[in-house]
Amino acid sequence: MKLLSRAAKNKNYAPIQITAEQIVHEAKEEAEIHRHRPPKFKINDGTELADYRLRKRKEFEDLIRRVGWNVKAWVKYAEWEESQKQFDRARSVWERVLVIDHKNHTLWLKYAEFEMKNRFINHARNVFERAITILPRVDQLWYKYIHMENMLGNVAGVRGVFERWMDWMPDGHAWMSYIKFELKYKEIQRTRDIFERFVLCHPTVTSWIRYAKFEIKNGDACSTRKVFERSLDEVAAAQDDQEAQKLFIAFADFEASCNETERAKRIYEFALQYHVPNGINC
């Protein structure tokens, strides 16, 4: 209690001073962004429509001059231009806000969504291309780009985007998405080639077991056995005992499923010889 009392009596100035006037001013600016609503009056002809648009643009321009740091104001401006079917003007607003905050991946996604929604596919591709060049580590940009090409039925385009993404060595989820895509089209050899790169990028027991399961389903006993043998040579010794056990057990279970009892027995013996036998039952 004494410590709290002393802290409360500390009357030193805070490093950053915020006045009540500043708080009120910022609250008003935030309120202004949400104040713009469609007119309640009826527009009768082209002249009135042009006057209305001119007035609204002036309001938006005045707003972003005051609170240009707030991307919500820019987004509302772009969306309003879109609602007026003024697509070139909307695009111009998106470009202007990206000059201010080009590392905001949400802005890139909204910009691309605007292009896709209005069926400007090549424009959308251009937006995604720029986005993944500037922010290659943002997975959501890649996923959205791939989703668009997939919806268009552009198989070669999807594959091309995946290939460029894999060059950045993303996490395992990205690799598995690529693998599932190729399996969807029954591209077995392509999938095998991707798995080869996957286990090089992520040389973990889980990665190798996934590769082996793929061969069990799509290959033969010989190819599956080779994957397991390589995994033992390349990763088992480097893993902790618990992870290594998963690999030995998976390999032994595979041999047992092939009625190769002696092979399974030798795998367990090897595991007991070189690793602490926690949880392995022969």
Buried (B, 14 or more C-beta within 10 A) or exposed (E): EEEEEEEEEEEEEEEEEEEEEEEEEEEEBEEBBEEBEEEEEEEEEEEEEEEBBEEBBEBBEEBBEBBEEBBEBBBBBBBBBBEBEBBEBBBEBBEBBBEEEBEBBEBBBBBBBBBBEBEBBEBBBEBBEBBBEBBBEBBEBBBBBBEBBBEBEBBEBBBEBBEBBBEEEBEBEBBBBBBEBBBEEEBBEBBBEBBEEBBEBBBBBEBBBBBBBBBBEBBEBEBBBEBBEBBBEEBBEEBEBEBBBBBBBBBBEBBBEBEBEEBBBEBBEBBEEEBEBEEBEE
